[in-house]
Amino acid sequence: MARRITYKFKNQPREINFAKDKYRDMYHAIAAAEGIDLTSYLKMEQQVEMTSKGSSAVRNFRDQEFARMGFTDVYFIKE
């Protein structure tokens, strides 16, 4: 079942469709929608996963990196 994601990219509101079979999570979907290459981000995320003891470090890293890229207010839309 397709879902929708709402987010702001550089303070411009956007909305896209999301399908779990196409993207790993909503952050990969919004990056693909904006044409952002996540190669270096994924490498660093993997390093954070290997060195951290909990999932909060990975989540904090993800939130900070996507904010640095210009993404804010990323949410699934409830229908």
QUIPE-V735526 format. One line per field, one symbol per residue. phi: phi as a letter, one per 40 degrees, with the letter a starting at -180 (. if undefined). psi: psi as a letter, one per 20 degrees, with the letter a starting at -180 (. if undefined). burial: b if it has 9 or more other C-alpha atoms within 8 Angstrom, else e. A space follows every 10 residues. Layout:
phi = ???
psi = ???
burial = ???
//
This chain:
phi = .cbbbbabbf gbcbabcbbc ccbcaccccc ccccgccbdc cccccccccc cccacccccc cdccccccch cafcacccb
psi = pqrqpqrpol jopqprqpph ihqgahhhgh ghhikppjgh ghghghgggh iqirihgggg ggggghhhij prloqqpp.
burial = eebbbbbbbe eeeeebebbe eebeebebbb bbeeeeeeee eeeebeebbe ebeeeebbee bbeebbbeeb bbebeeeee
//
